[in-house]
Amino acid sequence: MHPPLTLHRHPMCAEIIELFQKCHNDHPYGKFFGECTDLKIKLDRCFRQEKAVKRKANFEESKKLKERLQAYRKETATETENIM
């Protein structure tokens, strides 16, 4: 099962999505008997690669956020110690 095949949500896989949809339109009965299986496999691989890229970007962003949060906590801790 794949996610919804919207081109704006999957720019990396747009070309394969279009080919896959064209295959389904060109072969309305053949799609049930493996006519578009090769494209489906390519599409699944593309989605996996796209997810890996997004996961890596999200991880980097969370690392930056965590560092900023730790710096903020350290700064506020030293300020409260100076006040007391």
Secondary structure, DSSP 8 states (H G I E B T S, - for coil): ------TTT-GGGHHHHHHHHHHHHH-TTGGGGTTTHHHHHHHHHHHHHHHHHHHHHHHHHHHHHHHHHHHHHHHHHHHHHHH-
